């Protein structure tokens, strides 16, 4: 990719990022419970949808009570995944642009040397 194409893709990524309005780390899982009755019998209850994520080294969770909650959580998680993928791509493009810029600077310096422009030399100091 040339510099123009890299810049255009970066601009496209920035436009996509501004379209992400909400996001959440984590995943939707389903939990089942086996509560024991007073007579010691247990019956499986569930599955119940739960949004689970890590925060400050601890696992946090939120019970999702409706299908709208589940849909919200899945969209928020997908937005977060898209956000991180776009950030990684932006970073890669920025690194490639940095190399293009460096190569262009090196080529310009080499061209300047061909035209007779030389870097200044340090004056020699007289030995005592």
N, CA, C and O of each residue as an XYZ file, in Angstrom:
512
protein
N       0.833     -1.184      0.000
C       0.000      0.000      0.000
C       0.875      1.243      0.000
O       1.911      1.292      0.663
N       0.448      2.232     -0.743
C       1.197      3.481     -0.730
C       0.701      4.359      0.417
O      -0.270      4.030      1.099
N       1.377      5.461      0.609
C       1.079      6.353      1.735
C      -0.349      6.877      1.667
O      -1.023      6.971      2.693
N      -0.811      7.217      0.479
C      -2.175      7.744      0.328
C      -3.202      6.697      0.743
O      -4.152      7.014      1.458
N      -3.024      5.473      0.309
C      -3.956      4.402      0.658
C      -3.940      4.131      2.168
O      -4.985      3.889      2.772
N      -2.751      4.173      2.766
C      -2.649      3.959      4.210
C      -3.383      5.072      4.971
O      -4.099      4.802      5.935
N      -3.201      6.315      4.533
C      -3.885      7.436      5.173
C      -5.396      7.328      5.015
O      -6.137      7.617      5.953
N      -5.860      6.914      3.835
C      -7.296      6.770      3.597
C      -7.885      5.681      4.487
O      -8.981      5.847      5.023
N      -7.173      4.575      4.648
C      -7.683      3.496      5.499
C      -7.728      3.955      6.954
O      -8.675      3.636      7.672
N      -6.713      4.700      7.396
C      -6.737      5.225      8.759
C      -7.945      6.130      8.962
O      -8.598      6.058     10.003
N      -8.248      6.964      8.003
C      -9.421      7.836      8.103
C     -10.706      7.012      8.169
O     -11.622      7.339      8.924
N     -10.768      5.956      7.387
C     -11.927      5.063      7.414
C     -12.101      4.403      8.773
O     -13.220      4.270      9.269
N     -10.992      3.992      9.370
C     -11.039      3.374     10.700
C     -11.556      4.379     11.721
O     -12.384      4.035     12.565
N     -11.080      5.604     11.652
C     -11.533      6.635     12.593
C     -13.035      6.886     12.442
O     -13.733      7.087     13.436
N     -13.535      6.875     11.200
C     -14.980      7.041     10.993
C     -15.749      5.880     11.610
O     -16.785      6.081     12.244
N     -15.239      4.670     11.424
C     -15.899      3.495     12.019
C     -15.905      3.575     13.542
O     -16.905      3.245     14.180
N     -14.788      4.014     14.122
C     -14.702      4.116     15.580
C     -15.719      5.106     16.135
O     -16.283      4.877     17.205
N     -15.959      6.198     15.424
C     -16.937      7.174     15.923
C     -18.356      6.624     15.862
O     -19.246      7.149     16.530
N     -18.583      5.582     15.078
C     -19.904      4.960     14.995
C     -20.192      4.000     16.138
O     -21.339      3.602     16.339
N     -19.171      3.628     16.881
C     -19.366      2.710     18.017
C     -19.800      3.541     19.218
O     -19.011      4.324     19.748
N     -21.030      3.379     19.645
C     -21.577      4.201     20.728
C     -21.522      3.521     22.095
O     -21.485      4.207     23.117
N     -21.516      2.211     22.134
C     -21.415      1.508     23.410
C     -20.698      0.192     23.195
O     -20.755     -0.392     22.113
N     -20.023     -0.269     24.237
C     -19.300     -1.540     24.164
C     -19.101     -2.089     25.565
O     -19.196     -1.360     26.553
N     -18.827     -3.368     25.637
C     -18.599     -4.029     26.925
C     -17.698     -5.215     26.698
O     -17.902     -6.003     25.774
N     -16.688     -5.338     27.560
C     -15.862     -6.548     27.562
C     -16.698     -7.684     28.132
O     -17.643     -7.456     28.886
N     -16.344     -8.892     27.770
C     -16.975    -10.033     28.416
C     -17.593    -11.004     27.443
O     -17.310    -10.994     26.245
N     -18.457    -11.856     28.002
C     -19.160    -12.848     27.200
C     -20.476    -13.194     27.884
O     -20.640    -13.018     29.091
N     -21.399    -13.688     27.083
C     -22.681    -14.143     27.611
C     -22.571    -15.644     27.824
O     -22.253    -16.395     26.902
N     -22.835    -16.063     29.033
C     -22.826    -17.483     29.364
C     -24.187    -17.850     29.946
O     -25.012    -16.978     30.221
N     -24.408    -19.124     30.126
C     -25.669    -19.593     30.690
C     -25.371    -20.432     31.916
O     -24.554    -21.352     31.869
N     -26.039    -20.111     33.014
C     -25.829    -20.815     34.273
C     -27.071    -21.622     34.633
O     -28.206    -21.235     34.352
N     -26.804    -22.755     35.264
C     -27.872    -23.587     35.815
C     -27.623    -23.736     37.311
O     -26.476    -23.727     37.759
N     -28.682    -23.870     38.067
C     -28.575    -24.052     39.519
C     -29.226    -25.353     39.922
O     -30.187    -25.808     39.302
N     -28.685    -25.947     40.977
C     -29.263    -27.155     41.569
C     -29.565    -26.874     43.032
O     -28.849    -27.350     43.914
N     -30.612    -26.111     43.300
C     -30.929    -25.840     44.702
C     -31.503    -27.091     45.363
O     -32.204    -27.883     44.733
N     -31.188    -27.247     46.637
C     -31.715    -28.401     47.370
C     -32.986    -27.999     48.108
O     -33.057    -26.952     48.751
N     -33.973    -28.858     47.993
C     -35.228    -28.632     48.721
C     -35.029    -29.010     50.183
O     -33.983    -29.529     50.572
N     -36.040    -28.743     50.972
C     -35.966    -29.077     52.399
C     -35.848    -30.584     52.622
O     -35.318    -31.014     53.647
N     -36.331    -31.386     51.684
C     -36.215    -32.848     51.815
C     -34.929    -33.401     51.209
O     -34.732    -34.616     51.182
N     -34.038    -32.508     50.716
C     -32.731    -32.935     50.203
C     -32.715    -33.214     48.719
O     -31.649    -33.477     48.162
N     -33.855    -33.166     48.059
C     -33.904    -33.413     46.622
C     -33.445    -32.150     45.876
O     -33.619    -31.033     46.362
N     -32.867    -32.345     44.711
C     -32.438    -31.186     43.928
C     -32.969    -31.294     42.505
O     -33.015    -32.380     41.926
N     -33.362    -30.173     41.961
C     -33.834    -30.099     40.583
C     -33.054    -28.987     39.891
O     -32.780    -27.943     40.483
N     -32.708    -29.219     38.652
C     -31.929    -28.233     37.912
C     -32.838    -27.081     37.512
O     -33.929    -27.288     36.981
N     -32.375    -25.876     37.773
C     -33.089    -24.676     37.352
C     -32.226    -23.925     36.359
O     -31.009    -23.832     36.517
N     -32.866    -23.395     35.345
C     -32.113    -22.627     34.358
C     -32.214    -23.266     33.005
O     -33.075    -24.126     32.818
N     -31.422    -22.917     32.085
C     -30.270    -22.026     32.171
C     -30.680    -20.543     32.180
O     -31.671    -20.143     31.570
N     -29.880    -19.758     32.890
C     -30.082    -18.322     32.986
C     -28.925    -17.609     32.287
O     -27.762    -17.928     32.533
N     -29.239    -16.643     31.414
C     -28.150    -15.914     30.745
C     -27.477    -14.938     31.701
O     -28.134    -14.259     32.490
N     -26.131    -14.884     31.612
C     -25.333    -14.029     32.480
C     -24.233    -13.373     31.637
O     -23.582    -14.033     30.828
N     -24.039    -12.078     31.836
C     -22.913    -11.360     31.224
C     -21.763    -11.429     32.217
O     -21.908    -11.014     33.367
N     -20.620    -11.952     31.780
C     -19.459    -12.132     32.650
C     -18.261    -11.408     32.048
O     -18.044    -11.459     30.838
N     -17.466    -10.717     32.914
C     -16.273    -10.013     32.472
C     -15.276     -9.915     33.613
O     -15.621    -10.148     34.771
N     -14.038     -9.569     33.284
C     -12.980     -9.378     34.277
C     -12.812     -7.890     34.541
O     -12.823     -7.077     33.617
N     -12.658     -7.547     35.804
C     -12.439     -6.160     36.197
C     -11.499     -6.151     37.393
O     -11.807     -6.724     38.439
N     -10.358     -5.501     37.237
C      -9.343     -5.419     38.282
C      -8.983     -6.802     38.827
O      -8.854     -7.000     40.035
N      -8.825     -7.746     37.907
C      -8.398     -9.090     38.281
C      -9.493     -9.970     38.874
O      -9.221    -11.104     39.270
N     -10.699     -9.478     38.942
C     -11.800    -10.255     39.509
C     -12.873    -10.470     38.454
O     -13.063     -9.640     37.565
N     -13.567    -11.588     38.562
C     -14.667    -11.876     37.652
C     -15.929    -11.209     38.160
O     -16.322    -11.376     39.315
N     -16.556    -10.452     37.276
C     -17.818     -9.785     37.591
C     -18.895    -10.389     36.707
O     -18.603    -10.901     35.626
N     -20.134    -10.331     37.163
C     -21.215    -10.854     36.345
C     -22.490    -10.047     36.562
O     -22.685     -9.402     37.592
N     -23.345    -10.112     35.551
C     -24.621     -9.407     35.587
C     -25.685    -10.344     35.017
O     -25.544    -10.836     33.897
N     -26.717    -10.585     35.762
C     -27.814    -11.436     35.305
C     -28.576    -10.701     34.223
O     -28.944     -9.539     34.395
N     -28.813    -11.373     33.110
C     -29.581    -10.804     32.009
C     -31.001    -11.338     32.119
O     -31.230    -12.537     31.958
N     -31.941    -10.470     32.389
C     -33.283    -10.897     32.756
C     -34.244    -11.039     31.584
O     -35.289    -11.674     31.726
N     -33.921    -10.468     30.440
C     -34.844    -10.556     29.305
C     -34.067    -10.810     28.016
O     -32.841    -10.713     27.977
N     -34.806    -11.135     26.977
C     -34.155    -11.348     25.679
C     -33.568    -10.038     25.155
O     -32.583    -10.054     24.417
N     -34.171     -8.889     25.535
C     -33.621     -7.592     25.148
C     -32.267     -7.370     25.830
O     -31.345     -6.828     25.220
N     -32.147     -7.791     27.098
C     -30.865     -7.686     27.803
C     -29.793     -8.527     27.118
O     -28.649     -8.095     26.973
N     -30.174     -9.729     26.698
C     -29.222    -10.623     26.022
C     -28.787    -10.000     24.700
O     -27.600    -10.006     24.373
N     -29.733     -9.467     23.943
C     -29.411     -8.834     22.659
C     -28.496     -7.630     22.875
O     -27.539     -7.437     22.125
N     -28.786     -6.813     23.901
C     -27.942     -5.660     24.216
C     -26.514     -6.111     24.538
O     -25.547     -5.550     24.022
N     -26.392     -7.134     25.400
C     -25.077     -7.619     25.813
C     -24.295     -8.161     24.621
O     -23.101     -7.891     24.492
N     -24.949     -8.914     23.759
C     -24.254     -9.475     22.597
C     -23.782     -8.374     21.647
O     -22.688     -8.463     21.090
N     -24.600     -7.338     21.462
C     -24.187     -6.223     20.605
C     -23.038     -5.436     21.242
O     -22.103     -5.033     20.550
N     -23.108     -5.220     22.549
C     -22.046     -4.498     23.252
C     -20.725     -5.260     23.175
O     -19.671     -4.654     22.981
N     -20.774     -6.564     23.325
C     -19.568     -7.400     23.232
C     -19.003     -7.357     21.820
O     -17.792     -7.223     21.638
N     -19.871     -7.470     20.819
C     -19.418     -7.404     19.429
C     -18.807     -6.038     19.129
O     -17.806     -5.954     18.418
N     -19.392     -4.976     19.658
C     -18.820     -3.630     19.476
C     -17.421     -3.549     20.081
O     -16.524     -2.951     19.488
N     -17.231     -4.145     21.256
C     -15.915     -4.122     21.887
C     -14.899     -4.885     21.039
O     -13.770     -4.430     20.859
N     -15.297     -6.030     20.527
C     -14.388     -6.818     19.686
C     -14.035     -6.061     18.409
O     -12.885     -6.083     17.969
N     -15.016     -5.395     17.818
C     -14.763     -4.599     16.615
C     -13.836     -3.432     16.941
O     -12.932     -3.121     16.166
N     -14.057     -2.788     18.086
C     -13.217     -1.680     18.530
C     -11.762     -2.121     18.657
O     -10.863     -1.445     18.155
N     -11.524     -3.251     19.324
C     -10.140     -3.705     19.509
C      -9.505     -4.098     18.182
O      -8.317     -3.851     17.975
N     -10.275     -4.709     17.274
C      -9.727     -5.077     15.965
C      -9.354     -3.824     15.169
O      -8.307     -3.788     14.523
N     -10.205     -2.804     15.215
C      -9.908     -1.558     14.509
C      -8.680     -0.870     15.099
O      -7.861     -0.323     14.361
N      -8.548     -0.896     16.410
C      -7.373     -0.292     17.056
C      -6.092     -1.005     16.639
O      -5.081     -0.357     16.368
N      -6.129     -2.337     16.586
C      -4.949     -3.091     16.138
C      -4.596     -2.743     14.694
O      -3.426     -2.552     14.364
N      -5.619     -2.661     13.831
C      -5.363     -2.331     12.430
C      -4.805     -0.918     12.302
O      -3.890     -0.682     11.513
N      -5.348      0.023     13.072
C      -4.850      1.408     13.046
C      -3.386      1.449     13.469
O      -2.578      2.156     12.867
N      -3.051      0.691     14.504
C      -1.668      0.633     14.983
C      -0.736      0.089     13.893
O       0.343      0.637     13.669
N      -1.147     -0.976     13.226
C      -0.326     -1.555     12.158
C      -0.128     -0.556     11.016
O       0.971     -0.427     10.476
N      -1.202      0.146     10.656
C      -1.101      1.144      9.593
C      -0.158      2.275      9.995
O       0.638      2.742      9.180
N      -0.247      2.712     11.238
C       0.619      3.792     11.721
C       2.085      3.371     11.670
O       2.951      4.181     11.339
N       2.366      2.120     11.994
C       3.742      1.625     11.914
C       4.219      1.585     10.466
O       5.359      1.948     10.174
N       3.347      1.144      9.563
C       3.719      1.110      8.150
C       3.952      2.523      7.616
O       4.871      2.755      6.830
N       3.104      3.469      8.052
C       3.297      4.861      7.639
C       4.622      5.412      8.160
O       5.307      6.165      7.468
N       4.973      5.031      9.380
C       6.245      5.488      9.946
C       7.410      4.981      9.100
O       8.363      5.720      8.852
N       7.340      3.737      8.659
C       8.407      3.187      7.816
C       8.431      3.866      6.452
O       9.502      4.140      5.910
N       7.236      4.140      5.891
C       7.181      4.862      4.613
C       7.823      6.235      4.759
O       8.593      6.669      3.902
N       7.496      6.913      5.857
C       8.037      8.250      6.099
C       9.555      8.197      6.248
O      10.275      9.047      5.724
N      10.032      7.175      6.979
C      11.477      7.031      7.166
C      12.158      6.760      5.833
O      13.192      7.353      5.526
N      11.572      5.854      5.036
C      12.157      5.539      3.733
C      12.160      6.761      2.824
O      13.117      6.982      2.082
N      11.094      7.557      2.877
C      11.022      8.769      2.060
C      12.085      9.766      2.509
O      12.701     10.431      1.677
N      12.305      9.873      3.813
C      13.343     10.769      4.332
C      14.730     10.318      3.932
O      15.576     11.147      3.597
N      14.979      9.031      3.961
C      16.270      8.478      3.559
C      16.495      8.706      2.073
O      17.598      9.048      1.649
N      15.437      8.512      1.282
C      15.561      8.723     -0.165
C      15.818     10.188     -0.467
O      16.614     10.506     -1.351
N      15.153     11.092      0.260
C      15.358     12.525      0.043
C      16.780     12.918      0.423
O      17.397     13.740     -0.255
N      17.304     12.340      1.498
C      18.678     12.645      1.913
C      19.674     12.131      0.878
O      20.671     12.794      0.593
N      19.412     10.962      0.321
C      20.298     10.405     -0.692
C      20.258     11.268     -1.949
O      21.288     11.507     -2.580
N      19.054     11.737     -2.311
C      18.899     12.599     -3.479
C      19.627     13.923     -3.269
O      20.256     14.440     -4.192
N      19.544     14.470     -2.065
C      20.239     15.726     -1.762
C      21.750     15.529     -1.890
O      22.453     16.429     -2.351
N      22.249     14.373     -1.492
C      23.680     14.083     -1.613
C      24.115     14.015     -3.061
O      25.238     14.402     -3.384
N      23.248     13.528     -3.947
C      23.569     13.441     -5.365
C      23.653     14.820     -6.004
O      24.393     15.014     -6.968
N      22.911     15.762     -5.482
C      22.874     17.101     -6.066
C      24.027     17.969     -5.577
O      24.059     19.166     -5.862
N      24.944     17.403     -4.868
C      26.084     18.160     -4.413
C      25.897     18.781     -3.035
O      26.805     19.442     -2.530
N      24.747     18.583     -2.424
C      24.535     19.107     -1.083
C      25.122     18.116     -0.093
O      24.697     16.964     -0.011
N      26.073     18.574      0.632
C      26.749     17.705      1.597
C      26.454     18.193      2.998
O      26.266     19.391      3.210
N      26.410     17.285      3.959
C      26.224     17.728      5.329
C      27.460     18.483      5.801
O      28.567     18.228      5.327
N      27.275     19.396      6.719
C      28.400     20.183      7.237
C      29.339     19.283      8.024
O      28.909     18.419      8.789
N      30.596     19.500      7.823
C      31.588     18.746      8.569
C      31.970     19.527      9.798
O      31.950     20.757      9.802
N      32.319     18.805     10.842
C      32.779     19.465     12.060
C      34.170     20.025     11.815
O      35.007     19.374     11.190
N      34.419     21.248     12.314
C      35.767     21.808     12.134
C      36.777     20.994     12.960
O      36.482     20.538     14.065
N      37.970     20.828     12.389
C      39.016     20.089     13.104
C      39.600     20.974     14.192
O      39.787     22.176     14.001
N      39.880     20.375     15.314
C      40.491     21.117     16.396
C      42.008     20.893     16.345
O      42.481     19.790     16.073
N      42.734     21.942     16.608
C      44.206     21.835     16.599
C      44.652     21.045     17.809
O      44.181     21.259     18.927
N      45.546     20.149     17.570
C      46.086     19.347     18.681
C      47.084     20.179     19.449
O      47.886     20.883     18.836
N      47.067     20.127     20.739
C      47.993     20.889     21.586
C      49.249     20.140     21.842
O      50.134     20.639     22.537
